[in-house]
Amino acid sequence: MAANRRIIWLNVITVVSAAILIGAEVFGAAFAGSWAIATLFDLGGIGARVLDIMFVLCGFTVMVQFIRAAHRIEPFTARD
């Protein structure tokens, strides 16, 4: 039998807001870093796109870890 649960909207909004802020920083740094490295080593357009993909995947990993950690600290549901 499923237990009655309610969503704690304050925690959900807090985690989503922090994820948006941190995501903007992480992905902005990923694109800026890939552009800087591609320019420094004269990798051209394709090299820049490869670095974009690699850095964005790293950024995605960071965001997933952040949301998982934030969910442990700020649970999204509570039992009634």
Residue, then its C-alpha position, 0 to 999 in steps of 0.5 A: m500500500a502506497a504511503n501518502r506523500r506530499i510535495i514540499w514545493l519550497n525545497v523543489i523551487t530552491v533546488v531548481s533555482a540553484a540548478i539554474l544558477i549553477g547550470a548557467e555558470v557551468f555551461g558558460a564556463a564549458f563553452a568559454g573554456s573550449w573556445a579559449i583552448a581551441t583558440l590557443f592551440d589553433l584547433g579550428g572549428i571542428g576542434a572547438r566543437v569537439l571540445d564543446i561536446m567534451f566540456v558540456l558532457c563534463g558540465f552535465t555530469v557536474m549538474v547531475q551530481f549537484i541535483r542528486a546531492a541537493h535532493r538528499i539535503e532538501p527532500f522533495t516529498a514528505r509523508d503525511 
